[in-house]
């Protein structure tokens, strides 16, 4: 099953790249896509810094391929995610929207008195 989601986020491509090109985050996203209770080990299959990132994951009874595209768009960055999912569990149609929500959420840093 293939799913797609896209949104323009009010963050720069370098900011989004820093979030997306993170091994633990990619493993968690892959696990969430196939309905796994834990992150899945991934293999990056394509990386073009600040533009494109693709990875795949597989576990017994489930596999996923995810591709992320970034492009400057007005006052932000257009993000397009394509995911292919093969699993015995039903596809989570909201998984890609949650991924976009996570990428677009403001960074929360603790206040440090100057």
C-alpha positions in Angstrom: 0.0 0.0 0.0 1.3 3.5 -0.9 0.5 6.6 1.0 1.4 10.2 0.4 1.2 13.4 2.4 2.5 16.9 1.8 2.5 20.2 3.7 4.4 23.5 3.7 6.1 24.0 7.0 7.3 27.3 8.4 10.9 26.0 8.9 13.9 26.2 6.8 15.2 23.1 4.9 18.3 23.0 7.1 16.1 22.9 10.2 13.9 20.2 8.8 16.9 18.2 7.5 18.4 18.2 11.0 15.2 16.7 12.4 14.6 14.2 9.6 18.2 12.9 9.1 18.2 11.3 12.6 18.5 7.5 12.9 16.3 7.1 16.0 13.6 9.3 14.5 13.6 7.3 11.2 13.4 4.0 13.1 10.5 5.3 15.1 8.7 6.6 12.0 9.1 3.3 10.3 7.8 1.4 13.3 4.8 3.7 13.5 4.0 3.3 9.9 3.7 -0.5 10.1 2.1 -0.5 13.5 5.1 -2.0 15.3 5.3 -1.4 19.1 8.9 -0.6 18.8 11.2 1.2 16.4 12.4 -0.8 13.4 16.0 -1.0 12.3 16.4 1.0 9.1 18.7 1.3 6.1 19.1 4.6 4.4 18.8 4.1 0.6 19.2 7.6 -0.6 20.5 10.9 0.9 20.8 14.2 -0.8 21.3 16.7 2.1 18.6 19.2 2.6 16.6 17.9 -0.4 15.8 14.1 -0.3 16.0 11.3 2.1 14.8 7.7 1.7 15.0 4.6 3.9 13.6 1.2 4.3 12.9 -1.1 7.2 11.8 -4.7 7.6 10.7 -6.9 10.4 8.9 -10.2 10.5 5.6 -9.7 8.9 6.2 -6.0 8.0 8.2 -3.8 5.8 8.2 -0.1 4.9 9.9 2.3 2.5 9.8 6.0 3.2 10.9 8.9 1.1 11.0 12.5 2.2 11.4 15.5 -0.2 12.1 19.1 0.8 11.8 22.1 -1.4 11.8 25.9 -0.6 8.3 27.2 -0.9 7.5 30.9 -0.1 8.0 31.5 3.6 8.7 27.9 4.5 9.7 24.5 3.1 7.4 22.1 1.2 7.6 18.6 2.6 6.4 15.6 0.7 6.4 12.1 2.2 5.8 8.9 0.3 5.5 5.7 2.2 5.0 2.1 1.0 3.8 -0.3 3.6 3.5 -4.1 3.7 2.2 -5.6 6.9 -0.4 -7.9 8.3 -1.6 -5.0 10.4 -3.9 -2.4 8.8 -2.2 0.7 7.5 -2.3 3.7 9.7 -3.6 6.4 7.4 -2.8 9.1 10.0 0.9 8.1 10.4 2.2 10.5 7.8 0.2 13.4 9.1 1.6 12.8 12.6 5.1 12.7 11.0 4.4 16.1 9.4 3.1 17.4 12.7 6.2 16.3 14.5 8.5 18.0 11.9 6.4 21.2 12.0 6.1 21.5 15.7 8.1 24.4 17.3 11.3 23.4 19.0 10.9 23.5 22.8 14.1 24.4 24.5 14.3 24.9 28.3 14.7 28.4 29.5 18.2 29.2 30.6 18.7 32.3 32.6 21.3 34.6 31.1 
